[in-house]
Amino acid sequence: MSAHTVAELMVARLAREFTDGTRAFNGAASFIPVAAFMLARATHAPGLTWCSGSIGVDAHPEAISASTIAAEMWEGATMLQSSPHDSWPYAGFGRLDTFCFRGVQIDPFGNVNNTIIGSHSAPRVRLPGGGGMADLGCLLPNVYLWSTTHDARTFVERLDHRSSMGWGDGGDHRERLGLPGGPRLCVTNLAVLDFHPESHRMRLQSVHPGVTVDDVTAATGFDLVIDGDVGETDPPTVEEVDLIRRLDPTSMRDLG
């Protein structure tokens, strides 16, 4: 039996990005990001502020429930805020600064589609929708991407619809639009990717244990930037695995 699962590796790697100064919030079906926020706070970032489900400020639930926006996840909150009247203005003005996006399609510049597959006039599939992605992708300084399906259907050269702005068309596009931040990192079931500082094209940072660079490039529907030798993703520590399993005893993380 493996000392850790791929989902636990993803949680631990994502958690290492967050600090005491992080002010994070989450949406629906975000088990891996929520586990990462809780793990970071339980280890190296006790001062991390987490707004659970965009409602429960500084919540301290004992464990992850069957939904990341359920009232059980607000346990121990210092206050409950109204999503339309509090969360959105706080995000818009930077008081909440960190969110994690997953999409059905992700392109080379970290733009995300979660709206439709096919044309607007006759879509083949209607997806769950952006759920605020359009605003948050433009307003937040710290956006992280994640996907439990690293394949050529998810990582595509061109989106069918742009639900969320990443680095736009690449280069200085985001800067020219006057937008802060931009996607920082993308953590998948195969690898960790960041973005080239000039082109802002997705760059392979590390591959997970047992995965090769060729595996990742073959599973990606566009050319990745590869600068020199690509290392292996650091596995979670024994302490991190123990904490993840305690925080998520029903393994909701395996659902993504």
N, C-alpha and C positions, 0 to 999 in steps of 0.2 A: 504494500500500500504506500502511495506517495506521501511524503511528509507534508505536502500542501497541494491544493488543487489550483487549476488555472485561475479560477475566480478569486481565490485567496491571494494569489500573486498579483492580480490586477488591483484588488483592494489595497494591498500593502504598498504597491508602487504609486498608486494615486494618492494615498494618504501622505506619502513623503513630500508631496508638493505643497502641503498646507502648513501654515505657521500660526503662531499665537495671534498674529494680526489679521488672519483670515476672517472674513465675515460672510459666511456661506449660507445658501438656502437651496432648496431642492423642490422638484416637481414630482409627478406621478411615476410609478414604475422605475424608480432610481435606486435599486437596492445596493448596487456596487458603490455609487457615490456616497450614499448615506452611511454604509458600512465604513467607507474611507474617512468621512468626517468624524464618525464616532471613534474610529481607531486612532486617528491623529490626536484627538482630544484626550484619549486615554493613555497616550504615550508621550510624544515629543512636543505637542502643542496644546497644553491644558487651557490656554487662554483663547483658543479658537471659539468664535461666536457662531453658533449654528441656529438658523431659523428653520425649524422642522416643518416641512410641508408649506413653507412660506407663512406659517401661522404661529407656531410655538417658539417664542424667542428664548434661546438658551435652554432648550428642552433637554431633559436627561432621562429618556426612557430606559428601562432595564434591558430591553431587547427589541430587535426589529420585528415589527408585526407583519401581517399579510399585505399591507399597503403602506407605501412611504408617505401617504398623505392622510392616513387614518388618525383619528383623535387620540388613539393610544400612544402615538409618537410624540404627542405634546406634553407627556407626563413631566412634571417638575419644571415646566416653563416659568420664567419670571413674569411673562405677560403673553397674552394672545392678541395678535394683531389682525386687522382686517386685510385680506389679500388685496382687494382693489384700492383701498384707501391708504394702506400703510406700505405693503410690500413693494408695489410698483413705484411709488415716489422714492422710497428708500433706495431701490435699485437705480432709478434714474439719476439720483443725486450722489450715488456712490457709497451710501451708508451700508448697503449690501453690495459686495463686490465680487463674489465668486459663485459660479454655477457650472454644472456639468451637463453637456448635451450628448445625446445619442441620436443617430438618424438612420433612416433606411438607406439613404445614400450620403456619402461624404466625398467631396472632390479634393483635388491636389492642394487646394488652398484653404482647406478646413471649412468651406461652406457646407451647409447641411440641408438635406431635403427630408421632410417628414410629412409632406402634404399630398402629393399625387405621384403615380407612375404613369407615364404616357403624356399625351398632349392635354392642354387645358380644355380644349373643345370636346375631347372624347377620351378621358383618362381610363386606362386599363384597370387601375387600382386607386381607390381613395384611401389615404393613410390617416392616422389619428389626428394629424394637424400640427401646427407649429406650437400651440400652447404658450405663446409669448416669446417664442424664439426670435421673431423678427425684431422686437424691441430689445430683448436682452442681448442678442448678438451684437447689436450696435452700441449699447450703453455700458456694458460691463467691462471693466479692465482685465478681469481674469476669467477666461473661459477655458474649460478642459473638455476634450472629446473622449468618448469611450465607445467601444463596440465589442460585443461577444461573438460577432460574426465577421472575421476578417477574410473577405473573399471579394472576387471581382464584381459581384452584384452590389456589394455595399460600397466599396471603394472604387468610384467611377471617375472617368475623365471629365464627364459633363453631367451635371444634375438635370433631372427632368423639371425641377422647380427649386428655387432657392428660398427655403423657409427661414434660414438663419445666415447672417453675414459672418464669414470668417475673415480671411484676408482678401476677400473680393476677387479681383482678377489678378492678384499677386502684386509684387513690387510695392510701390508706395500708394496703391489704390486706397487703402483704408485711411492712410494719413491725409490724402488729398480730400477725402470726404469729411475730415475733421472728427473722425471717430477714435475714441480711446481704445487702448488695449489691443485685443486680438487673441485668437486661440494660442494657448501656451504649449499644450501637449495633447497627444492622442494615445490612449492606452487600449490595446486590443488583446484578444485571446492568443495572438501570436507574437506581438512585439510592442515596443514603445517608440513613438515617433514624435519628433518636434518639427519646427519649421525653419528653413534656412533664413538667416537674418536679413538677407537682401531680397531674394526672389520670393520669400515666404511660401515656397513650395514645400510640401511635406518631405521630411528627411528621416531616414531610418536611424534611430538612436541606439536601440538594443533589441536583440531577439531573446525570446524566453528559452529557458533550458529545454533542449531537445528539438528546437526549431532552428533552421538554417536561414541565412540571408536569401538563398535561392527559393526556399519555401515561401518567404514573405513576398518577394518580388513576383513570384508566380501567382500569388493569391491577391495581388493588387492590380486594379484595372488601369493603372497609369504608371509612368516611370517615377520612381522615388529618387530623391537626392541621396547619394551614399558618399559620405566623406571619409575616406580611409577605412581603417578596420572598425567593424561594428562589434561591440562587446555583447556580453550576455546580461540580461536583466538580473539584478540582485534578487535572490529569492527572499520571501518573508522569513523573519526570524522565528524561532520556536515561540517566543513571547507573543509576537504578532499573530501567529496562527492560533494560539490559545485564546487570545483576546477576541479575534474575529469570530471564532466558534462560540464564545461565550456571549458576544453581542448579537449573534445571529444563529441561535441554536437550531432553528428549523431550516437553515441553509437557503434562505430566500435569495442570497447572492448568486446561487446557481441559476436563477431565473433571469439574471441580468439587471 
